């Protein structure tokens, strides 16, 4: 396994400054945003698509710092009921897949998206209960008319480009659990998999180790985000897990994102890493820093230190004892 970082935490730095900073932590990979939620502070997608020389120069700068790109990320909503948003997101995803192909980046990360509940909706709708039955009607429309047809087309594009899609299982979007990931993958194709982020599983009550087993058995883990979540039971008793308080209300929120090891201990993280190895994932652990209690440098360093203590690097030896 390799250790890397998702670079939006350094969006205040330009590309050269960012890679210098990342290299100072001794990391091996970077996950870089091409637009959408991660922004594009470190990559001009149109410039790189247009010029082979620009791509060579970009990759050479990374190589000079001992870095490679684990994934290009364009987290957006390609099935939004707002046509301009959906068009922007689709164009960005299509461009990102093409750039990944040209730069030999194996994975493109993003969200599954969430549509309206019917053809006339003007805003997104995220149904999470089957009753009242209108929610079920919305849900079926979204999957059958919007989500599956869109990702069937993207699967074809990605397969042609030799690129895997890593959908982040994030609340608020239609693919947010192991079941919804596998359902989407079965309906679309093998290029569609997940960017597995334990932080979004914990607050849904899902054990990440169990999720790794389920998704790993299906070969559906294409990338991994290393981020933790702290669950505050007292606040859960008040607000429940679907807590609508702003992320800035750290003291009263039911859950908050934390740096690796600050929400769950290293035994839990060791179990996650071991499950990844056991079920065939031997790629990158990409640190995503969104800890509201720590500075960027302290939170990132804490994650680097903790992950290095539980990572598995070498190929297993023969069982000489068995």
Order of alpha helices (4+ residues) and beta strands (2+ residues): beta-alpha-beta-alpha-alpha-beta-alpha-beta-alpha-alpha-beta-alpha-beta-alpha-alpha-beta-beta-alpha-beta-alpha-beta-alpha
